[in-house]
């Protein structure tokens, strides 16, 4: 079962951290933030590894969709002409990174 309170808090933290790290580091900041927030969410859930992965992946989906929406608002037509495959691969990568962070967070919680 999904803990929506933790997911929403994690999503808000992911947006804040991704924005901050993107300004400091560059484009790789969003990837690093997904892993960090995935670890935090997986640690908070602390039920089993499956729930850590699910919650981390959910953060990846929410973060990926919001980042694409922000890119569409800022970039406009240029981003819309970007291929749909690239945007889909971006969301899949976000899900994988968030799920990886969720699994790591669960493992850290059990130590």
Biopython code that builds the backbone (N, CA, C, O; Angstrom):
import numpy as np
from Bio.PDB.StructureBuilder import StructureBuilder

atoms = [
    (1, "UNK", "N", (0.837, -1.180, 0.000)),
    (1, "UNK", "CA", (0.000, 0.000, 0.000)),
    (1, "UNK", "C", (0.885, 1.248, 0.000)),
    (1, "UNK", "O", (1.904, 1.312, 0.688)),
    (2, "UNK", "N", (0.479, 2.205, -0.766)),
    (2, "UNK", "CA", (1.276, 3.423, -0.914)),
    (2, "UNK", "C", (0.959, 4.398, 0.219)),
    (2, "UNK", "O", (-0.204, 4.683, 0.507)),
    (3, "UNK", "N", (1.998, 4.891, 0.842)),
    (3, "UNK", "CA", (1.869, 5.915, 1.874)),
    (3, "UNK", "C", (1.944, 7.267, 1.169)),
    (3, "UNK", "O", (3.031, 7.742, 0.840)),
    (4, "UNK", "N", (0.790, 7.881, 0.942)),
    (4, "UNK", "CA", (0.729, 9.109, 0.155)),
    (4, "UNK", "C", (1.365, 10.282, 0.874)),
    (4, "UNK", "O", (1.906, 11.180, 0.229)),
    (5, "UNK", "N", (1.312, 10.291, 2.198)),
    (5, "UNK", "CA", (1.929, 11.389, 2.951)),
    (5, "UNK", "C", (3.429, 11.432, 2.686)),
    (5, "UNK", "O", (3.988, 12.491, 2.399)),
    (6, "UNK", "N", (4.075, 10.274, 2.785)),
    (6, "UNK", "CA", (5.511, 10.202, 2.517)),
    (6, "UNK", "C", (5.793, 10.513, 1.052)),
    (6, "UNK", "O", (6.780, 11.180, 0.740)),
    (7, "UNK", "N", (4.937, 10.036, 0.148)),
    (7, "UNK", "CA", (5.154, 10.270, -1.281)),
    (7, "UNK", "C", (5.052, 11.749, -1.629)),
    (7, "UNK", "O", (5.852, 12.259, -2.413)),
    (8, "UNK", "N", (4.082, 12.434, -1.057)),
    (8, "UNK", "CA", (3.919, 13.861, -1.347)),
    (8, "UNK", "C", (5.071, 14.679, -0.751)),
    (8, "UNK", "O", (5.593, 15.590, -1.395)),
    (9, "UNK", "N", (5.456, 14.346, 0.475)),
    (9, "UNK", "CA", (6.598, 15.037, 1.083)),
    (9, "UNK", "C", (7.862, 14.788, 0.259)),
    (9, "UNK", "O", (8.637, 15.710, 0.007)),
    (10, "UNK", "N", (8.064, 13.545, -0.154)),
    (10, "UNK", "CA", (9.216, 13.210, -0.987)),
    (10, "UNK", "C", (9.193, 13.932, -2.312)),
    (10, "UNK", "O", (10.231, 14.385, -2.793)),
    (11, "UNK", "N", (8.014, 14.046, -2.913)),
    (11, "UNK", "CA", (7.884, 14.755, -4.185)),
    (11, "UNK", "C", (8.254, 16.226, -4.026)),
    (11, "UNK", "O", (8.989, 16.778, -4.844)),
    (12, "UNK", "N", (7.744, 16.858, -2.973)),
    (12, "UNK", "CA", (8.060, 18.276, -2.739)),
    (12, "UNK", "C", (9.561, 18.452, -2.508)),
    (12, "UNK", "O", (10.173, 19.377, -3.043)),
    (13, "UNK", "N", (10.148, 17.561, -1.711)),
    (13, "UNK", "CA", (11.595, 17.625, -1.488)),
    (13, "UNK", "C", (12.372, 17.400, -2.785)),
    (13, "UNK", "O", (13.398, 18.039, -3.020)),
    (14, "UNK", "N", (11.876, 16.489, -3.626)),
    (14, "UNK", "CA", (12.555, 16.208, -4.895)),
    (14, "UNK", "C", (12.559, 17.429, -5.809)),
    (14, "UNK", "O", (13.568, 17.731, -6.447)),
    (15, "UNK", "N", (11.435, 18.124, -5.869)),
    (15, "UNK", "CA", (11.365, 19.326, -6.712)),
    (15, "UNK", "C", (12.306, 20.400, -6.187)),
    (15, "UNK", "O", (13.011, 21.041, -6.966)),
    (16, "UNK", "N", (12.323, 20.601, -4.874)),
    (16, "UNK", "CA", (13.194, 21.627, -4.281)),
    (16, "UNK", "C", (14.666, 21.263, -4.486)),
    (16, "UNK", "O", (15.471, 22.101, -4.891)),
    (17, "UNK", "N", (15.007, 20.001, -4.200)),
    (17, "UNK", "CA", (16.402, 19.580, -4.326)),
    (17, "UNK", "C", (16.861, 19.577, -5.781)),
    (17, "UNK", "O", (17.987, 19.978, -6.076)),
    (18, "UNK", "N", (15.996, 19.128, -6.689)),
    (18, "UNK", "CA", (16.367, 19.107, -8.107)),
    (18, "UNK", "C", (16.591, 20.520, -8.636)),
    (18, "UNK", "O", (17.530, 20.764, -9.394)),
    (19, "UNK", "N", (15.739, 21.434, -8.240)),
    (19, "UNK", "CA", (15.897, 22.826, -8.675)),
    (19, "UNK", "C", (17.199, 23.409, -8.144)),
    (19, "UNK", "O", (17.925, 24.090, -8.868)),
    (20, "UNK", "N", (17.489, 23.139, -6.881)),
    (20, "UNK", "CA", (18.711, 23.658, -6.265)),
    (20, "UNK", "C", (19.955, 23.040, -6.900)),
    (20, "UNK", "O", (20.893, 23.753, -7.257)),
    (21, "UNK", "N", (19.960, 21.719, -7.040)),
    (21, "UNK", "CA", (21.140, 21.066, -7.604)),
    (21, "UNK", "C", (21.330, 21.384, -9.078)),
    (21, "UNK", "O", (22.463, 21.464, -9.551)),
    (22, "UNK", "N", (20.228, 21.569, -9.817)),
    (22, "UNK", "CA", (20.366, 21.952, -11.227)),
    (22, "UNK", "C", (21.022, 23.327, -11.359)),
    (22, "UNK", "O", (21.794, 23.566, -12.288)),
    (23, "UNK", "N", (20.713, 24.223, -10.429)),
    (23, "UNK", "CA", (21.322, 25.554, -10.472)),
    (23, "UNK", "C", (22.802, 25.489, -10.122)),
    (23, "UNK", "O", (23.599, 26.260, -10.656)),
    (24, "UNK", "N", (23.176, 24.578, -9.230)),
    (24, "UNK", "CA", (24.563, 24.494, -8.775)),
    (24, "UNK", "C", (25.411, 23.599, -9.672)),
    (24, "UNK", "O", (26.491, 23.990, -10.112)),
    (25, "UNK", "N", (24.907, 22.383, -9.940)),
    (25, "UNK", "CA", (25.688, 21.377, -10.663)),
    (25, "UNK", "C", (25.419, 21.378, -12.163)),
    (25, "UNK", "O", (26.332, 21.194, -12.967)),
    (26, "UNK", "N", (24.178, 21.583, -12.526)),
    (26, "UNK", "CA", (23.786, 21.469, -13.933)),
    (26, "UNK", "C", (22.748, 20.371, -14.099)),
    (26, "UNK", "O", (22.054, 20.018, -13.145)),
    (27, "UNK", "N", (22.642, 19.839, -15.292)),
    (27, "UNK", "CA", (21.594, 18.865, -15.598)),
    (27, "UNK", "C", (21.669, 17.591, -14.773)),
    (27, "UNK", "O", (20.637, 16.968, -14.524)),
    (28, "UNK", "N", (22.838, 17.190, -14.348)),
    (28, "UNK", "CA", (22.956, 15.964, -13.556)),
    (28, "UNK", "C", (22.398, 16.134, -12.148)),
    (28, "UNK", "O", (22.257, 15.150, -11.422)),
    (29, "UNK", "N", (22.085, 17.340, -11.757)),
    (29, "UNK", "CA", (21.527, 17.586, -10.434)),
    (29, "UNK", "C", (20.186, 16.918, -10.216)),
    (29, "UNK", "O", (19.883, 16.479, -9.107)),
    (30, "UNK", "N", (19.371, 16.835, -11.270)),
    (30, "UNK", "CA", (18.065, 16.190, -11.111)),
    (30, "UNK", "C", (18.218, 14.693, -10.887)),
    (30, "UNK", "O", (17.448, 14.096, -10.135)),
    (31, "UNK", "N", (19.213, 14.076, -11.541)),
    (31, "UNK", "CA", (19.440, 12.643, -11.341)),
    (31, "UNK", "C", (19.931, 12.365, -9.921)),
    (31, "UNK", "O", (19.482, 11.422, -9.270)),
    (32, "UNK", "N", (20.841, 13.183, -9.463)),
    (32, "UNK", "CA", (21.361, 13.025, -8.100)),
    (32, "UNK", "C", (20.252, 13.245, -7.080)),
    (32, "UNK", "O", (20.178, 12.528, -6.082)),
    (33, "UNK", "N", (19.392, 14.226, -7.320)),
    (33, "UNK", "CA", (18.308, 14.497, -6.372)),
    (33, "UNK", "C", (17.315, 13.342, -6.320)),
    (33, "UNK", "O", (16.786, 13.042, -5.249)),
    (34, "UNK", "N", (17.048, 12.685, -7.448)),
    (34, "UNK", "CA", (16.132, 11.539, -7.438)),
    (34, "UNK", "C", (16.693, 10.385, -6.613)),
    (34, "UNK", "O", (15.952, 9.715, -5.892)),
    (35, "UNK", "N", (17.980, 10.157, -6.717)),
    (35, "UNK", "CA", (18.588, 9.096, -5.922)),
    (35, "UNK", "C", (18.540, 9.458, -4.435)),
    (35, "UNK", "O", (18.192, 8.617, -3.606)),
    (36, "UNK", "N", (18.884, 10.691, -4.096)),
    (36, "UNK", "CA", (18.890, 11.124, -2.695)),
    (36, "UNK", "C", (17.487, 11.056, -2.098)),
    (36, "UNK", "O", (17.301, 10.520, -1.005)),
    (37, "UNK", "N", (16.509, 11.592, -2.804)),
    (37, "UNK", "CA", (15.141, 11.577, -2.280)),
    (37, "UNK", "C", (14.584, 10.157, -2.276)),
    (37, "UNK", "O", (13.804, 9.808, -1.390)),
    (38, "UNK", "N", (14.969, 9.331, -3.248)),
    (38, "UNK", "CA", (14.566, 7.926, -3.221)),
    (38, "UNK", "C", (15.086, 7.226, -1.987)),
    (38, "UNK", "O", (14.369, 6.436, -1.373)),
    (39, "UNK", "N", (16.334, 7.506, -1.611)),
    (39, "UNK", "CA", (16.906, 6.933, -0.387)),
    (39, "UNK", "C", (16.116, 7.394, 0.837)),
    (39, "UNK", "O", (15.803, 6.591, 1.716)),
    (40, "UNK", "N", (15.799, 8.671, 0.890)),
    (40, "UNK", "CA", (15.054, 9.204, 2.039)),
    (40, "UNK", "C", (13.666, 8.569, 2.126)),
    (40, "UNK", "O", (13.234, 8.162, 3.205)),
    (41, "UNK", "N", (12.971, 8.486, 0.994)),
    (41, "UNK", "CA", (11.617, 7.919, 0.993)),
    (41, "UNK", "C", (11.660, 6.427, 1.332)),
    (41, "UNK", "O", (10.825, 5.944, 2.096)),
    (42, "UNK", "N", (12.623, 5.699, 0.774)),
    (42, "UNK", "CA", (12.760, 4.283, 1.101)),
    (42, "UNK", "C", (13.067, 4.069, 2.574)),
    (42, "UNK", "O", (12.611, 3.095, 3.172)),
    (43, "UNK", "N", (13.832, 4.970, 3.155)),
    (43, "UNK", "CA", (14.148, 4.902, 4.586)),
    (43, "UNK", "C", (12.902, 5.171, 5.429)),
    (43, "UNK", "O", (12.662, 4.494, 6.429)),
    (44, "UNK", "N", (12.111, 6.168, 5.014)),
    (44, "UNK", "CA", (10.907, 6.518, 5.761)),
    (44, "UNK", "C", (9.852, 5.418, 5.706)),
    (44, "UNK", "O", (9.191, 5.139, 6.706)),
    (45, "UNK", "N", (9.692, 4.795, 4.541)),
    (45, "UNK", "CA", (8.661, 3.761, 4.389)),
    (45, "UNK", "C", (8.966, 2.588, 5.300)),
    (45, "UNK", "O", (8.104, 2.167, 6.071)),
    (46, "UNK", "N", (10.171, 2.055, 5.225)),
    (46, "UNK", "CA", (10.702, 1.065, 6.163)),
    (46, "UNK", "C", (9.775, -0.133, 6.399)),
    (46, "UNK", "O", (9.695, -0.620, 7.527)),
    (47, "UNK", "N", (9.074, -0.621, 5.370)),
    (47, "UNK", "CA", (8.244, -1.821, 5.506)),
    (47, "UNK", "C", (8.959, -3.026, 4.933)),
    (47, "UNK", "O", (9.306, -3.953, 5.665)),
    (48, "UNK", "N", (9.177, -3.019, 3.646)),
    (48, "UNK", "CA", (9.969, -4.049, 2.980)),
    (48, "UNK", "C", (10.582, -3.427, 1.738)),
    (48, "UNK", "O", (10.267, -2.295, 1.371)),
    (49, "UNK", "N", (11.464, -4.185, 1.096)),
    (49, "UNK", "CA", (12.200, -3.614, -0.033)),
    (49, "UNK", "C", (11.267, -3.294, -1.198)),
    (49, "UNK", "O", (11.507, -2.351, -1.952)),
    (50, "UNK", "N", (10.203, -4.082, -1.341)),
    (50, "UNK", "CA", (9.251, -3.827, -2.423)),
    (50, "UNK", "C", (8.597, -2.455, -2.258)),
    (50, "UNK", "O", (8.462, -1.710, -3.228)),
    (51, "UNK", "N", (8.197, -2.126, -1.047)),
    (51, "UNK", "CA", (7.587, -0.820, -0.811)),
    (51, "UNK", "C", (8.585, 0.312, -0.979)),
    (51, "UNK", "O", (8.221, 1.388, -1.453)),
    (52, "UNK", "N", (9.844, 0.088, -0.595)),
    (52, "UNK", "CA", (10.865, 1.106, -0.835)),
    (52, "UNK", "C", (11.048, 1.378, -2.313)),
    (52, "UNK", "O", (11.171, 2.530, -2.731)),
    (53, "UNK", "N", (11.067, 0.299, -3.117)),
    (53, "UNK", "CA", (11.226, 0.453, -4.569)),
    (53, "UNK", "C", (10.003, 1.137, -5.177)),
    (53, "UNK", "O", (10.139, 2.012, -6.032)),
    (54, "UNK", "N", (8.811, 0.736, -4.735)),
    (54, "UNK", "CA", (7.585, 1.334, -5.274)),
    (54, "UNK", "C", (7.518, 2.822, -4.953)),
    (54, "UNK", "O", (7.212, 3.632, -5.829)),
    (55, "UNK", "N", (7.799, 3.187, -3.714)),
    (55, "UNK", "CA", (7.736, 4.595, -3.330)),
    (55, "UNK", "C", (8.822, 5.420, -4.036)),
    (55, "UNK", "O", (8.568, 6.547, -4.462)),
    (56, "UNK", "N", (10.026, 4.857, -4.158)),
    (56, "UNK", "CA", (11.079, 5.562, -4.891)),
    (56, "UNK", "C", (10.724, 5.733, -6.363)),
    (56, "UNK", "O", (10.959, 6.794, -6.941)),
    (57, "UNK", "N", (10.156, 4.690, -6.970)),
    (57, "UNK", "CA", (9.726, 4.788, -8.363)),
    (57, "UNK", "C", (8.605, 5.795, -8.550)),
    (57, "UNK", "O", (8.545, 6.489, -9.565)),
    (58, "UNK", "N", (7.710, 5.873, -7.558)),
    (58, "UNK", "CA", (6.625, 6.852, -7.622)),
    (58, "UNK", "C", (7.175, 8.275, -7.589)),
    (58, "UNK", "O", (6.691, 9.155, -8.301)),
    (59, "UNK", "N", (8.177, 8.489, -6.767)),
    (59, "UNK", "CA", (8.831, 9.805, -6.737)),
    (59, "UNK", "C", (9.469, 10.094, -8.093)),
    (59, "UNK", "O", (9.431, 11.227, -8.574)),
    (60, "UNK", "N", (10.062, 9.057, -8.712)),
    (60, "UNK", "CA", (10.653, 9.224, -10.036)),
    (60, "UNK", "C", (9.625, 9.601, -11.086)),
    (60, "UNK", "O", (9.882, 10.466, -11.924)),
    (61, "UNK", "N", (8.455, 8.959, -11.051)),
    (61, "UNK", "CA", (7.392, 9.275, -12.011)),
    (61, "UNK", "C", (6.910, 10.702, -11.814)),
    (61, "UNK", "O", (6.829, 11.479, -12.765)),
    (62, "UNK", "N", (6.589, 11.041, -10.566)),
    (62, "UNK", "CA", (6.074, 12.387, -10.293)),
    (62, "UNK", "C", (7.112, 13.452, -10.646)),
    (62, "UNK", "O", (6.788, 14.467, -11.261)),
    (63, "UNK", "N", (8.357, 13.211, -10.251)),
    (63, "UNK", "CA", (9.413, 14.174, -10.571)),
    (63, "UNK", "C", (9.660, 14.293, -12.059)),
    (63, "UNK", "O", (9.883, 15.392, -12.567)),
    (64, "UNK", "N", (9.624, 13.165, -12.770)),
    (64, "UNK", "CA", (9.845, 13.188, -14.216)),
    (64, "UNK", "C", (8.741, 13.926, -14.953)),
    (64, "UNK", "O", (9.019, 14.707, -15.863)),
    (65, "UNK", "N", (7.500, 13.688, -14.573)),
    (65, "UNK", "CA", (6.377, 14.359, -15.231)),
    (65, "UNK", "C", (6.415, 15.855, -14.960)),
    (65, "UNK", "O", (6.194, 16.658, -15.867)),
    (66, "UNK", "N", (6.694, 16.230, -13.725)),
    (66, "UNK", "CA", (6.748, 17.663, -13.405)),
    (66, "UNK", "C", (7.903, 18.341, -14.127)),
    (66, "UNK", "O", (7.757, 19.468, -14.601)),
    (67, "UNK", "N", (9.057, 17.669, -14.218)),
    (67, "UNK", "CA", (10.181, 18.294, -14.925)),
    (67, "UNK", "C", (9.862, 18.466, -16.410)),
    (67, "UNK", "O", (10.274, 19.456, -17.015)),
    (68, "UNK", "N", (9.146, 17.535, -16.996)),
    (68, "UNK", "CA", (8.760, 17.683, -18.404)),
    (68, "UNK", "C", (7.761, 18.826, -18.565)),
    (68, "UNK", "O", (7.839, 19.587, -19.530)),
    (69, "UNK", "N", (6.826, 18.948, -17.628)),
    (69, "UNK", "CA", (5.869, 20.057, -17.690)),
    (69, "UNK", "C", (6.595, 21.395, -17.568)),
    (69, "UNK", "O", (6.281, 22.344, -18.286)),
    (70, "UNK", "N", (7.563, 21.468, -16.658)),
    (70, "UNK", "CA", (8.333, 22.708, -16.503)),
    (70, "UNK", "C", (9.124, 23.003, -17.773)),
    (70, "UNK", "O", (9.189, 24.152, -18.211)),
    (71, "UNK", "N", (9.727, 21.969, -18.370)),
    (71, "UNK", "CA", (10.458, 22.175, -19.622)),
    (71, "UNK", "C", (9.535, 22.663, -20.730)),
    (71, "UNK", "O", (9.925, 23.518, -21.525)),
    (72, "UNK", "N", (8.323, 22.135, -20.794)),
    (72, "UNK", "CA", (7.376, 22.581, -21.812)),
    (72, "UNK", "C", (6.969, 24.029, -21.590)),
    (72, "UNK", "O", (6.812, 24.785, -22.548)),
    (73, "UNK", "N", (6.797, 24.423, -20.323)),
    (73, "UNK", "CA", (6.415, 25.805, -20.036)),
    (73, "UNK", "C", (7.562, 26.764, -20.333)),
    (73, "UNK", "O", (7.341, 27.856, -20.856)),
    (74, "UNK", "N", (8.771, 26.363, -20.004)),
    (74, "UNK", "CA", (9.921, 27.248, -20.202)),
    (74, "UNK", "C", (10.408, 27.199, -21.647)),
    (74, "UNK", "O", (10.668, 28.232, -22.264)),
    (75, "UNK", "N", (10.529, 25.974, -22.179)),
    (75, "UNK", "CA", (11.099, 25.802, -23.506)),
    (75, "UNK", "C", (10.133, 26.034, -24.646)),
    (75, "UNK", "O", (10.549, 26.396, -25.746)),
    (76, "UNK", "N", (8.849, 25.830, -24.403)),
    (76, "UNK", "CA", (7.840, 26.060, -25.423)),
    (76, "UNK", "C", (7.944, 25.105, -26.594)),
    (76, "UNK", "O", (8.067, 23.894, -26.414)),
    (77, "UNK", "N", (7.893, 25.656, -27.786)),
    (77, "UNK", "CA", (7.829, 24.868, -29.009)),
    (77, "UNK", "C", (9.061, 24.000, -29.217)),
    (77, "UNK", "O", (8.952, 22.885, -29.728)),
    (78, "UNK", "N", (10.213, 24.489, -28.833)),
    (78, "UNK", "CA", (11.452, 23.733, -29.020)),
    (78, "UNK", "C", (11.390, 22.395, -28.291)),
    (78, "UNK", "O", (11.814, 21.373, -28.832)),
    (79, "UNK", "N", (10.872, 22.393, -27.084)),
    (79, "UNK", "CA", (10.782, 21.157, -26.319)),
    (79, "UNK", "C", (9.680, 20.261, -26.865)),
    (79, "UNK", "O", (9.816, 19.037, -26.858)),
    (80, "UNK", "N", (8.589, 20.857, -27.340)),
    (80, "UNK", "CA", (7.499, 20.060, -27.903)),
    (80, "UNK", "C", (7.978, 19.290, -29.124)),
    (80, "UNK", "O", (7.528, 18.169, -29.365)),
    (81, "UNK", "N", (8.880, 19.874, -29.893)),
    (81, "UNK", "CA", (9.377, 19.183, -31.078)),
    (81, "UNK", "C", (10.378, 18.079, -30.747)),
    (81, "UNK", "O", (10.730, 17.282, -31.617)),
    (82, "UNK", "N", (10.837, 18.026, -29.503)),
    (82, "UNK", "CA", (11.712, 16.936, -29.075)),
    (82, "UNK", "C", (10.922, 15.644, -29.177)),
    (82, "UNK", "O", (9.723, 15.614, -28.898)),
    (83, "UNK", "N", (11.585, 14.600, -29.568)),
    (83, "UNK", "CA", (10.862, 13.355, -29.818)),
    (83, "UNK", "C", (10.230, 12.805, -28.557)),
    (83, "UNK", "O", (10.759, 12.944, -27.454)),
    (84, "UNK", "N", (9.098, 12.187, -28.750)),
    (84, "UNK", "CA", (8.355, 11.569, -27.653)),
    (84, "UNK", "C", (9.163, 10.444, -27.021)),
    (84, "UNK", "O", (9.042, 10.181, -25.824)),
    (85, "UNK", "N", (9.980, 9.786, -27.820)),
    (85, "UNK", "CA", (10.804, 8.684, -27.307)),
    (85, "UNK", "C", (11.805, 9.202, -26.276)),
    (85, "UNK", "O", (12.019, 8.556, -25.250)),
    (86, "UNK", "N", (12.412, 10.342, -26.529)),
    (86, "UNK", "CA", (13.363, 10.907, -25.563)),
    (86, "UNK", "C", (12.687, 11.249, -24.238)),
    (86, "UNK", "O", (13.246, 11.000, -23.170)),
    (87, "UNK", "N", (11.491, 11.818, -24.308)),
    (87, "UNK", "CA", (10.771, 12.150, -23.079)),
    (87, "UNK", "C", (10.369, 10.887, -22.323)),
    (87, "UNK", "O", (10.426, 10.851, -21.094)),
    (88, "UNK", "N", (9.962, 9.852, -23.058)),
    (88, "UNK", "CA", (9.601, 8.584, -22.422)),
    (88, "UNK", "C", (10.816, 7.948, -21.761)),
    (88, "UNK", "O", (10.720, 7.444, -20.642)),
    (89, "UNK", "N", (11.955, 7.967, -22.440)),
    (89, "UNK", "CA", (13.178, 7.416, -21.860)),
    (89, "UNK", "C", (13.604, 8.199, -20.629)),
    (89, "UNK", "O", (14.134, 7.625, -19.678)),
    (90, "UNK", "N", (13.378, 9.493, -20.641)),
    (90, "UNK", "CA", (13.706, 10.324, -19.480)),
    (90, "UNK", "C", (12.885, 9.907, -18.268)),
    (90, "UNK", "O", (13.423, 9.790, -17.167)),
    (91, "UNK", "N", (11.588, 9.682, -18.461)),
    (91, "UNK", "CA", (10.736, 9.271, -17.348)),
    (91, "UNK", "C", (11.132, 7.887, -16.854)),
    (91, "UNK", "O", (11.142, 7.640, -15.648)),
    (92, "UNK", "N", (11.464, 6.970, -17.782)),
    (92, "UNK", "CA", (11.894, 5.630, -17.388)),
    (92, "UNK", "C", (13.178, 5.707, -16.563)),
    (92, "UNK", "O", (13.312, 5.000, -15.564)),
    (93, "UNK", "N", (14.121, 6.557, -16.969)),
    (93, "UNK", "CA", (15.356, 6.733, -16.199)),
    (93, "UNK", "C", (15.058, 7.302, -14.818)),
    (93, "UNK", "O", (15.664, 6.882, -13.833)),
    (94, "UNK", "N", (14.131, 8.254, -14.736)),
    (94, "UNK", "CA", (13.748, 8.817, -13.447)),
    (94, "UNK", "C", (13.143, 7.751, -12.537)),
    (94, "UNK", "O", (13.422, 7.725, -11.338)),
    (95, "UNK", "N", (12.314, 6.869, -13.106)),
    (95, "UNK", "CA", (11.707, 5.790, -12.314)),
    (95, "UNK", "C", (12.791, 4.856, -11.791)),
    (95, "UNK", "O", (12.774, 4.475, -10.621)),
    (96, "UNK", "N", (13.733, 4.487, -12.655)),
    (96, "UNK", "CA", (14.803, 3.567, -12.251)),
    (96, "UNK", "C", (15.656, 4.178, -11.147)),
    (96, "UNK", "O", (15.976, 3.506, -10.166)),
    (97, "UNK", "N", (16.029, 5.452, -11.301)),
    (97, "UNK", "CA", (16.854, 6.105, -10.283)),
    (97, "UNK", "C", (16.113, 6.234, -8.949)),
    (97, "UNK", "O", (16.692, 6.011, -7.885)),
    (98, "UNK", "N", (14.825, 6.598, -9.015)),
    (98, "UNK", "CA", (14.043, 6.698, -7.789)),
    (98, "UNK", "C", (13.880, 5.343, -7.111)),
    (98, "UNK", "O", (13.976, 5.246, -5.887)),
    (99, "UNK", "N", (13.632, 4.297, -7.898)),
    (99, "UNK", "CA", (13.478, 2.954, -7.339)),
    (99, "UNK", "C", (14.792, 2.460, -6.739)),
    (99, "UNK", "O", (14.793, 1.817, -5.689)),
    (100, "UNK", "N", (15.899, 2.755, -7.396)),
    (100, "UNK", "CA", (17.210, 2.387, -6.863)),
    (100, "UNK", "C", (17.447, 3.073, -5.524)),
    (100, "UNK", "O", (17.914, 2.448, -4.572)),
    (101, "UNK", "N", (17.123, 4.353, -5.456)),
    (101, "UNK", "CA", (17.256, 5.080, -4.197)),
    (101, "UNK", "C", (16.343, 4.520, -3.125)),
    (101, "UNK", "O", (16.739, 4.436, -1.962)),
    (102, "UNK", "N", (15.115, 4.132, -3.496)),
    (102, "UNK", "CA", (14.191, 3.541, -2.531)),
    (102, "UNK", "C", (14.711, 2.230, -1.967)),
    (102, "UNK", "O", (14.561, 1.962, -0.775)),
    (103, "UNK", "N", (15.322, 1.409, -2.819)),
    (103, "UNK", "CA", (15.894, 0.140, -2.349)),
    (103, "UNK", "C", (17.068, 0.400, -1.406)),
    (103, "UNK", "O", (17.196, -0.260, -0.374)),
    (104, "UNK", "N", (17.914, 1.351, -1.756)),
    (104, "UNK", "CA", (19.050, 1.690, -0.889)),
    (104, "UNK", "C", (18.553, 2.231, 0.449)),
    (104, "UNK", "O", (19.102, 1.896, 1.500)),
    (105, "UNK", "N", (17.515, 3.067, 0.411)),
    (105, "UNK", "CA", (16.954, 3.619, 1.650)),
    (105, "UNK", "C", (16.398, 2.527, 2.551)),
    (105, "UNK", "O", (16.578, 2.575, 3.768)),
    (106, "UNK", "N", (15.721, 1.539, 1.962)),
    (106, "UNK", "CA", (15.216, 0.428, 2.766)),
    (106, "UNK", "C", (16.374, -0.354, 3.407)),
    (106, "UNK", "O", (16.321, -0.712, 4.583)),
    (107, "UNK", "N", (17.408, -0.606, 2.615)),
    (107, "UNK", "CA", (18.565, -1.362, 3.129)),
    (107, "UNK", "C", (19.225, -0.601, 4.282)),
    (107, "UNK", "O", (19.620, -1.204, 5.280)),
    (108, "UNK", "N", (19.342, 0.719, 4.143)),
    (108, "UNK", "CA", (19.906, 1.539, 5.226)),
    (108, "UNK", "C", (19.021, 1.539, 6.467)),
    (108, "UNK", "O", (19.527, 1.580, 7.588)),
    (109, "UNK", "N", (17.707, 1.493, 6.277)),
    (109, "UNK", "CA", (16.793, 1.492, 7.417)),
    (109, "UNK", "C", (16.873, 0.200, 8.196)),
    (109, "UNK", "O", (16.646, 0.195, 9.406)),
    (110, "UNK", "N", (17.192, -0.895, 7.530)),
    (110, "UNK", "CA", (17.252, -2.180, 8.208)),
    (110, "UNK", "C", (18.597, -2.447, 8.888)),
    (110, "UNK", "O", (18.729, -3.430, 9.617)),
    (111, "UNK", "N", (19.578, -1.605, 8.666)),
    (111, "UNK", "CA", (20.898, -1.801, 9.302)),
    (111, "UNK", "C", (20.914, -1.310, 10.701)),
    (111, "UNK", "O", (21.940, -1.399, 11.375)),
]
sb = StructureBuilder()
sb.init_structure("model")
sb.init_model(0)
sb.init_chain("A")
sb.init_seg("    ")
for serial, (resi, resn, name, xyz) in enumerate(atoms, 1):
    if name == "N":
        sb.init_residue(resn, " ", resi, " ")
    sb.init_atom(name, np.array(xyz, "f"), 0.0, 1.0, " ", f" {name:<3s}", serial, name[0])
structure = sb.get_structure()
